[in-house]
């Protein structure tokens, strides 16, 4: 009887130790395996380059309507050598380059479906500062350029689906 109690306590404490070790392994593996970079407490110890371009795609893109594609930058306009939009549609083989002019940090391209008919559009923005620095958007979690791909939808079907979903 005396031998059973210490063995029971040993099993109980070793189970707690095992749970604690598994918990630590789980936490450390989740912290360092994130695809979005290092988690918040560790970002202070790494030199992360400040994001200088921002793009937030607006709602749906409707077929046969003009659309503004915007991006914003906090780079002073006198420092910008070139602001460019690269886009292609599903019917194009390669990207087309358009030079943009900014107004208080806002750069806008107006897509006209009469000039470039398509079912989808793929695009990205780039700014050149001086002769050596380039900034682009959108970037994935690894810092690689990943063009945005958006599909044009029928506005009648979109609003019919939206109305049926609301009811």
C-alpha positions, 0 to 999 in steps of 0.5 A: 500500500505504501508503494502504490501511493508514491507511484500514483503521485509520480504518475500524476506529476509526470502527467502534469510535466508531460502536459506542460512540456506539450503545451510549451512545444505547441506554443513555441511551434505556433509562434514561429510557424506563422506565415504572417511573420513573427508574432507581436512580441518578437517583431520589436527585435527584428528590423521590419521595413515600413509599408509605404503603399496601401491598397484596399479593393472596393466592393464588387466589380460590375461588368461593363462599368468603369471602375477606379482602382486606387492606391495610397502612399505616404511617400512625399510626392517630390521623392517619387520618380515613377508611380506605375500600375501593371494590369492584365485581363484574362484576354491579355498575355502580359501585363500592361504598364500605366504611369499614374499621377498622384494627388496628395498621396492618392494614385488612381487608375480608371479601368474602362471595359470598353477599352479592355473587355474582360471577365477578370482583371489582375493588377499590382502597383509599384512606386520608384523613389530615386533610382534604387528604391522600389515599393510595390503592393500587394505583397504576401506574408513573405514579402513577395509581390502577388497581384490582385485578381478580381472577377467582374460580375453581373450587377443584376445577379449580384443584387438578386442574390443579395436580396434573397440572402437578406430575406 
